[in-house]
Amino acid sequence: MAANEDQEMELEALRSIYEGDLCFRELSPVSFQYRIGESGDPKAFLIEVSWPETYPQTAPVISMDAFFNNTISSAIKQSILDKLMVEVEANLGTAMTYTLFEYAKDNKEVFMENQPVNTVTSVSNNISIGTPDVPPSKKKEKKEQLSKTQKRKLADKTDNKGELPRGWNWVDVIK
């Protein structure tokens, strides 16, 4: 039963951390997707994390099989999964879904450095229909409240000048 309590606590934490974050998607109470990078970014990718019953004592199932990743070579997908599994090993026994998503965000450039940019797909992804200006203006009114722990984690991610890495707060315009 303890594992399920851990899962419920982590589920609540994930919901509060990623509330209003368009990159995060809860597929079920034990399965989550997170898009690393903006939707028009040719180097963006999607990670899916699913919790087995014994999580966090056992490793979560990490997948990159989503259709969103179909332009990424299988070698790069495998390399990303291998790097994420190293993080999983280091965090076994603790809630790690947030850690994995953040690790992937922090290392996006490294993960995707060998991915060739396919300009055709990036151009077609930027075509939008209708008025995309309406929803974002409504979203921006909500100010994000961070807990002390989240603030500390953010502070830990800053570089030597106290600046966050480029793109840490980018908001996706198109869902």
Number of C-alpha atoms within 10 A of each C-alpha: 8 10 16 13 10 17 22 14 13 19 20 11 14 16 15 13 17 16 12 13 14 15 17 21 16 16 12 9 12 17 18 19 21 23 20 21 22 19 20 17 15 21 23 19 26 21 23 22 22 19 18 16 14 16 22 23 15 16 19 23 14 21 15 20 13 12 9 14 17 12 16 19 12 13 11 15 20 13 13 19 18 13 15 18 17 10 16 23 11 11 17 15 16 16 20 19 23 16 15 21 21 15 14 25 19 17 14 17 14 10 19 19 11 12 16 12 15 12 10 9 13 15 12 10 14 12 9 10 7 6 7 12 10 10 12 13 11 9 12 11 8 9 7 11 10 12 10 9 9 12 12 11 11 13 13 11 16 12 10 7 6 10 10 15 11 8 11 12 8 9 16 14 16 17 9
